[in-house]
């Protein structure tokens, strides 16, 4: 396009100048200048100190302002104003945004600024700079250490009124430790944070072994370490990034599946990098509304300052929590990807670098910093030693020095005469002339001689460091160790092998949705004698415990299906309807002490209620229900109404249920009382009744006696009785236990008093425990087994004393 000159006006004194410009060339030149400015002066970090220009200027200016860690905070607006006015004329918002990021612990692995006030969160922005305050963090200050020792080059600011460092000394590889992100023109950078200790170890290894491979370096630096922790799934992409500068990996939240009562929950304590809890909750809600997520009841944010991040996701009954968690990984930011693109400036040009190149650029920079610093210190100490030596010469003949000064016409003459007479340099002579008289003491001479000796030692050490590359590298390595010790923290992010790829595709999603619910397979629910419930899937037998192992005994068990229902009978006569899907599934071999959950965590127990036994709610066979006052009834569980809480027997007064068991007509009902009476009668003597009935008399009790055990047994069972001593008698706290055959006890009619089951000795007030069934197992309160005496004892025997108390008796595991 060509501009056409306008005709000059008649009153114009001079002709206008109009140049013809090719628009294409002008646009190309202007765009290239703009692109270069963005790449070099804004968006990309320098590979040496890992900082963009605005970040470098912020740290340098804060150092110049004296905002050290031991000093007080100042308003962020003051820092922004100084940086903008002196070094970075690109707008206050850009400067403040960069300052905020340098202070955010969730953005940087090692924050460089100590912020005071609201510096934002993963889901919300910071307060305005007039409300927040800042100062340098110790880690940020260490990046600027040595600027006054000519360790880096300084360049003019935008208007040539101030000098600023071209790069910071950087006492550690900040680019790898804190990562970087930025979008330039035609290129971008995205680098992951790493653990300082691991980065230092890798840098030291490369310093000592310049030909080390990426595999060697990864033994020290296995992968990124994100500020918020989490789990990195799959290391192949990380290896690619370390070799070529480009790669990707996936991060997952740190989760655990817990059970509180009947509720199964997914607890999240760490999230993927830069994923906030509010964003995650919003995504979960959107996925539930769009039917992409199933099996969730609610999401609670229980995060606080004491416990940190804690998100709790409730799982519906009957849904497999592992499958639901997999679904969350697929459709929410609970699993997120991170693409690595290691682009940084090297000698002013953008380059894509692998791990070895990044470490090499930093190490070359750091070696240069240490060399320049050593040269600066060496020259300073040589200059000082030169002055001290001249002063020592003058002090040795101070009277003549004074005479020369007094007889000279001016300072120029006195300086010249001192140089000639004492063979001094101009600098030495000038220093002597500036000397204060109070330095002319004997003690000052001793001090100067000591200072000279110290300076000579320091000069020798600096010359040694500068003499060989090995000595220079040793200093760099030692300083890296010091930084790692000062600022290093343990790894937060776990690394796991695997492809890390979520299931995708319509068919895969449909298959995943179908597998969320727990399969409705055969299972057993077992209640232990110490009051814990567990689910055992399949028909694998439960192995018997080792003789001396800490274990548990079975009080009750039912067979049902995983998504079916079973009842928990309480001492109040109520039945709680539960489902096995709410219980943890354990292998048969793992059933034992502390397996499963406590029964009180599964339902709302009223005051004074205790769990008695399990009941099969689908059973058409009558079950026996017996109470402490000797009342018995048979009821069909299938007749109970389908409610979360139902009554199985109507109790009178303070009576309570003590035993529940399936009772066919040809079974034996056994009742054992606290005064050591046992009654055995046929189950057919108890007519089945409806759930609301109060039952009938099962045994005649004496005053103050109650039923200790009620159950249904078959021929061949054994009877265990344990005595209880009076509290007022000392020395009788060890119980006496007897094991007899059920055949020793003749059947009697229902409602009678039964026969004697244990002969009580003096001081024994009755039975504390009783039990009837096959293969009894006695355990203490700590789960340790108690050795029962041999069976076959007479029904009226007094038993034998055993060591330790018995907490519970039940069927032996494996029977």
Beta strands, then each sheet from edge to edge (+ up, - down):
strand 1: 74-75
strand 2: 113-116
strand 3: 133-136
strand 4: 154-156
strand 5: 163-165
strand 6: 180-183
strand 7: 188-191
strand 8: 231-233
strand 9: 246-252
strand 10: 254-260
strand 11: 263-270
strand 12: 296-301
strand 13: 311-315
strand 14: 335-341
strand 15: 343-346
strand 16: 349-352
strand 17: 494-496
strand 18: 522-528
strand 19: 532-537
strand 20: 554-561
strand 21: 566-570
strand 22: 574-578
strand 23: 597-598
strand 24: 611-615
strand 25: 622-627
strand 26: 631-636
strand 27: 645-647
strand 28: 657-662
strand 29: 668-673
strand 30: 677-682
strand 31: 696-697
strand 32: 707-713
strand 33: 718-725
strand 34: 736-741
strand 35: 755-756
strand 36: 764-773
strand 37: 776-779
strand 38: 785-786
strand 39: 800-801
strand 40: 808-811
sheet 1: 1+ 3- 2+
sheet 2: 4+ 5-
sheet 3: 6+ 7-
sheet 4: 14+ 9- 8+ 17+
sheet 5: 10+ 11- 13+ 12-
sheet 6: 15+ 16-
sheet 7: 20+ 18- 19+ 23-
sheet 8: 24+ 21- 22+ 27-
sheet 9: 28+ 25- 26+ 31-
sheet 10: 32+ 29- 30+ 35-
sheet 11: 36+ 33- 34+ 39-
sheet 12: 38+ 37- 40+
end
